[in-house]
Amino acid sequence: MYAIVEIAGQQFKVQKDQKLFVHRLQAEEGEQMSFDAVMLKDADGSITIGTPTIEGSSVKATVLKHLKGDKVLVFKKKRRKGYQKMNGHRQYLSQIQVTEIL
């Protein structure tokens, strides 16, 4: 059984007991969360597609921890002009574990 759900503006394909990283959520570590924007659900071969979401369906997850992602380096250069600029970015993330799909 799996579902496609929207979490923090992004769509994820989730299954029970799956761990995934999403954009930082406004929740404490160990807190249960429910996501109601379920767009597709597959229950043993019977697929339900929402228009745009499935009414009465939700995905429950537990926030495991908050962390920062790997550093992404942004390097800009214009040749023969002496212009170089380097910038770095680390995204704030939350790790969640899906507990059940309703």
Order of alpha helices (4+ residues) and beta strands (2+ residues): beta-beta-beta-beta-beta-beta-beta-beta-beta-beta
